[in-house]
Amino acid sequence: MAVADTTPVRPRASVLRQLLRSTSVIIGGLIVGAMVIIGALAPWLDTRDPAEVNPSVRNKLPGFTATIRDDDGNKVPVTYRFGTDSLGRDIYSRVVYGARVSLIVGLTVSLISIVIGLLIGLIAGYVRWLDGILMRFMDGLMAIPAILLAIGLVSVFRAGLFAVVVAIVVPEVPRVVRLVRSIVLSIREEPYVESAITVGTPTPLLIFRHVLPNTIAPLIVQGTFICAAAILIEAILSFLGIGIPPEIPTWGNIMAEGRTLFRVFPQNILYPGIFLAVTVLGVNMLGDGLRDVLDPKMERRG
Amino acid sequence: MVGYILRRLLAAVPVMGIVAVLVFLMLRLTPSDPAAIIAGDFANDQQIAEIRTKLGLDRPIVTQFVIWVGGMLQGDFGESFFYKKQVAALITERLEPTLSLSLLAIVLTVCIAVPLGTLAAYKQGSWIDRIVMGFSVVGFSVPVFVVGYLLIYVLAVRLDWFPVQGYQYLRDGFGGWLHRLVLPALTLSIVFVALIARMTRTSVLEVLHEDYIRTARAKGQSELKVLVRHALANAAVPILTVIGLTFATLIGGVVVTESVYTLPGLGLLTVDAVLARDYPTIQAVILLFSLAYVVVNLLVDVAYTVFDPRIRY
């Protein structure tokens, strides 16, 4: 049988043009792009070793200049743009390096959640006898508030990047599963899929040719929101002191360190807080814009 | 109606059952031995074995689960490893700050967000609308602890209007209780003001173009009455839905807010319990919050029938 003409109704270029016309996508994209550059170029942005402790410059206000001996023993002036924390570490360097952790966590969590969620969602949508069990299990997972589930999971593992990623992935997976499953179920009802089934298209081919392409747009949108949520939850966990240990600077644990002396030295909380808020805002705006263009029917999912 | 509520209640039971299984397994499936974690780093093998027998960890896993659930159904959540007292008693002590904070935050949210959203919808496209919409995007993204410290810095440290941290129990006076709680509740409510103002605006906008609004105006009713009686009342269902859906976010926010303001509630208890690896307490708090989440969503579903008589079950 001849394969039907597959020219898409809307050519790709128009989607791209629509995206570039959306204010949310542009502003969100610029913010995210800037953060990616900051994170990637962290060592070259006039930063010091973010873990370097210097007792002689503890708790200094932003703009403080000190004379410090470098590795060769020469005296060099160092300006602490964002001040220092109670161990004398440079907050500017810590905040700049902190961008890395946030972006890595956001990206890995959204990728892993989407891959796992897609697999389970396809199984739930296709293997009918497993559907009931899987979805009840997902209902149970979703009944536990995400942050609490993450807190419970980090309490089980040793604190660190891996534990944090797992702890944030687990609560996000059910949301992806539900999304994928609902797409599978609605696609199966489409006349073109029914005819494909009728002519005997094997299920794997059916999934690849008809189901997966339909999940791409919603999953990109959902992935962006997961990324924002992951950045936020990582910061919360690290802020509460149960996330990433202070040797690796993250916006959350810089703020945690600054809590005790907050009244006198608010910079410890202020700067990472601004970076965190702006980044989450950027990712959320990107998600909003992408949703409006790619998937107008979708509502923001809790 | 009663039948519907009963059916929904019955549907919530298996969900809670699965939550219980998950919370139970969370500790049991770890690579490490719970008895060893409980005993601490300096315990010898014999002490660990004693703890294992005491907790029933040497029995089959299904038996352990049945004993655990059976205990909880009778209000026995076990003994806290860290505080060395009954978890149930611990939770009861910590309930008041958490309930006070959440309730005040919900009240503040509704009082701020609903009028704001309605106003934005009424003046669609005006500067008020733009400010509300802009705020709803920003408010959703600024993390609750950043909001908290900003408010503390401006309203407590600089202006000295409110105390920086701490909690006063209601029995020690209503004024002090409220004074210490305003800032935390405001902090917690910002995200929800953003979400609910946006939702209110959308719902009211949808309704404002309906025929019955035109009719109400045509018969000469005042604009305020049109907005409140006709527009807002009909927009209540979607607003309720958002409150139900965001309850999980509220619980997360409670944990963070209590930590920022050192309110001795369940949230602070959770964080302390994680730091101390106090598993019975962690399990109990997670179960309790999940139960609250399920019950609130159940209540929201039931409330639909009250606000929208067209919905029948």
Interface residues (C-beta under 8 A of the other chain):
Chain A: R136 F137 D139 G140 L141 A143 I144 P145 A146 I147 L148 L149 I151 G152 L153 V154 S155 V156 F157 A228 L232 A235 I236 F239 L240 G241 I242 M255 F262 R263 P266 I269 L270 G273 I274 L276 A277 V280 L281 N284 M285 D288 G302
Chain B: P14 V15 M16 G17 I18 V19 V21 L22 V23 M26 L27 T30 V137 V138 F140 S141 V142 P143 V144 F145 V146 Y149 L150 I152 Y153 V157 V164 L245 T246 F247 A248 T249 I251 G252 V255 V256 S259 T270 V271 A273 V274 L275 R277 Y279 I282 Q283 V285 I286 F289 S290 Y293 V294
